[in-house]
Amino acid sequence: MSAVDQAAELIAGADGVLVCAGAGIGVDSGLPDFRGTEGFWRAYPPYERLGLKFEELADPVHFVDDPALAWGFYGHRLALYRATVPHEGFAILRSWGARVFTSNVDGQFQRAGFTDVAEVHGSIHHAQCVQPCTDDIWECSFEVALDPESMRALDPLPACPNCGGLARPNILMFGDWGWVPHRSQAQLDALTAWRRTRKRLVVVEIGAGTAVPTVRRQAELASAASGALIRINPREPEVRHGRGVSLPMNALEALTAVHAAIG
């Protein structure tokens, strides 16, 4: 039996499908893969000229020290994600009745019609106060204008509706002590409660690497308890523990093949 057929058999016999998704799921939608500094600079050439890495820009310190630089980066990403149409693999996952755990902040699952999404690192489509003056979180109804040469945001920058100070995305950044976590925590609690009701859970991990292992750890933990793991990853597909299926493909190719095999 081929790996695709094994994956199809697992999904067909499941009473729950949990998708654990990393950045790789968005590649087939045309989203950039920030794999390594070179990959980041290919996506954002102005930052190569400035010598800035992703880890340096995804740092809450910039919202204090250089807010125009910080909002230039996040404002560009916000516009990019708003303009991106999710690929057909998202519709396939919806047809399986899947719940979602993701480290992605792009909102692509919600745009594809999912309502049960646990965003462990928050969402770029929501904002909070930089301070924060309260634990309020609100939807980003604003747009951020920027200079395409310098990738710096132009005034006015997004502001907190409570204190009038600077706003920032409600995203967990590197070394972040100011993130307001309650929105994401409520999503995670709901996912945990749902998982406890599943007896034949199958986890479909998509595009999650080992460099930032948050999604892989969640997928392996969830699949170890009561189900099996299907790992879709063109670079790091190996499954070392428990029942598992490795599919060394991109997301859309793998999901299309498995869905066809389910019939």
N, C-alpha and C positions, 0 to 999 in steps of 0.2 A: 504494500500500500504506500502510495506517495505521501510526502509530508503535507501536501495540500489536501489530500483525501483524509488524512488523519485529523487535520485541523477541522475540516468540515464535519467529520463524525463527532468530534468533541462538542462543537457548537450545536449541532442538531440534538444532542442528548443533554444539553445543559438546561438548568432551570434559572440561570442567570448568567449574563455576560458582562464582565467588567473590563472596560477599556482603560489601559494605563498608557497615556500618550506623552511623548516628549516632542522636541522641536521637529524631529524628522517627519512627523505626520503632515506638516504643512508644506514640505518641499514640492509635492505634486500640485499644490495650489499656486506655486510660484513664489512662495515666501523664502527669504534667504536662510541659509543654514550657517549659523555662527560657529561652525566647527573650527576651533582654533583661531588664533589671531589673524592668520592669512585669510581665512574664510570670512571673518568679520570685516576686514579691510576690503575684500572684494565687493562686499555688499555696500560698504560705506567708504568710498575712496577719500573723502575729505578728512576722515579720522586717521587714515594712514599718513597723510601729509602732516597732521598734527602730532603723530606718534602716539595716539591714544588707543588703548585696548578696550574691549567690551567691559572687562571687569572694572576698569577705571571709570567708565561712563555710567555703568549700572551701580552707582555708589551714591547713597543719600547725601554725602558731604557736598557734592556739587550743587545741590539745591540750596545750600547755604552760601557756599563760596562763589559759585558762578552759575546762578539760576538760568541765565540765557543759554549757556552751554547744555545744561541738564535738560531743559525743556526743548531745546533744538533736537536732541536725540529722541526723547520720548514723544515729542509732538510729531516728528516724522514717522515714527513707528505707529502712532495712533492713526494717522491718515492712511498709512499703508494697509493696516489691518481692516480699516473701515472699507477700503476699496477692493479687498481680496474676496473672491468667490470660492467657498470651500469646494474641493474636488468631490467626485462622485463616491469616493470611499466613505465619506461621512454619511451619505444617504444609506449605504449598505449597513453601516454600523447601527443606524437608527432602526433599520428594518429588523435587526436582531434584538431590538429592545434593550440595547446596552446602556449601562450607567457608565459614568466617566470620572476618572481621576487624572488630572493633568498638571504638569509644571508650566504649561504654556499660559501666557497672560493675554493672548491675542483675541480671545472670544470667538474663535472659529467654530467651536462646537455649538455655541448658542446661535450663531448666525445660520448654522445648518439645521436648526430646529430642536436641538437638545435642551431640555429643561433641568435635568438632573446631572449637574457638572460640579465636581469638587476641584476648585482651582487652588492648589496648595500654596502657590506663590502670589495669589491675588490676580487682579485684572487691570489692564491698562485702560479699560473703559470706565473705571471708577477712580475717584480721587479722594484725598484726605488733606488735612492741614499739615504743613511741614513740621510744626512745633511738636506734637499736635495740640491745639487748644482744647479740642474735645475728641471723642472717639467717633464722630460723625463720618460717614462714608456716603458719597453721592455720585450719581452717574455723570460722566463727562459729556456735557452738552455743548462744550466749546470746541473751537478749532484753534490750532496754534500756527501762526504764520512764522516762516523762517527764511533766512538768507541761505540759498542753496550752496553758495560758495564756502561760507564759514560754518554752515549747519548750526548757526546760533538762532534762537528764537527772537522774534521781534516783540516789542511791547504792544499791548499790555499782556503780561504773563498771567496764567490762570491764578485766581485768588480764592482764598477760603471765604465762604459766605458768612461765617460766624465772626471772625476777627479781622478780616480784610488782609491778612498776611498771605504769604505765598502758599499755593496749593502744590501738591505733588501726586503722582499716580499712587493708587493703593496697591503697590507691588512690593513684595519682600525683596530688597536689594542686598548686595554684599555688605556685611557688617552693619546691618540695619537694626537700630534700637528704637526707631520711631514709627515703625509700621504698625497700623491699626489692624489686628488680625481677626476681629469677630465675624466679619462676613465670610471669610474662608473657613473659619472654624465651624460655623454653622453648617456649611456644605459638607465638611469632613465628618461631622457628627451624624448627619443624615445618611451619608454613604456607609458608615460603620453600622448603623441600625439596619440598613437594607441588607448588607452582607450577612448579618447574623440570621437572616431568614432564608438564605440560600443553602441548599444541600448539595447541589451539583454545579458549583460555580466554575466557570471557565474564564480565565484572564487572558485578554488579548493585549499584549504589550507592543506598542508601535513607536518606532523612531526614538527610542530612549537609550542613550549611550551610557558609558561607565564614568565619564569625566565628572558629571554631576549626577550621582546615582539615586537621587530621590525617587524617581519613577520606577527604576529597577527594583529598589528595595520594597516598594509598595506592591509591585506585581508579584514578587517572589513570596512575600508574606501572605498576600491574599490567596495565591494559588496553593500554597503549602497546606492550608487548613482543610480545604474540601474539594479542590478541583485541579485543573491542569492549566499549564501556561503555554500560550502560543506566542512566540517571540518573533516579531517582524522587524528586521533590521538588516540592511544591505552590508553593513560593515562588521557588526558584533552580534550575530544571531544565535550564538551557542546557548543551549540550556543545560546547565550542569547538575541541577538538583530536581528530583521528583519526576513525575510525568511531564513531558514537554515536547513541543514541536518547534523546530527552527525553520523559519522561512527567510532566507537571505535575499529579500526583495524590498523594493520601495513599497510604501503603503498602498497606493492605488492598485498596483499590479497584484499584490498579495491578496488584498480584500476582494478584488474582482474574481480572482481564481478560486478562492475559497467559497465565495457566494455561488459561483456557477456549479461547484462541486456539491454544494448542499442541495441544489436543484429546486 
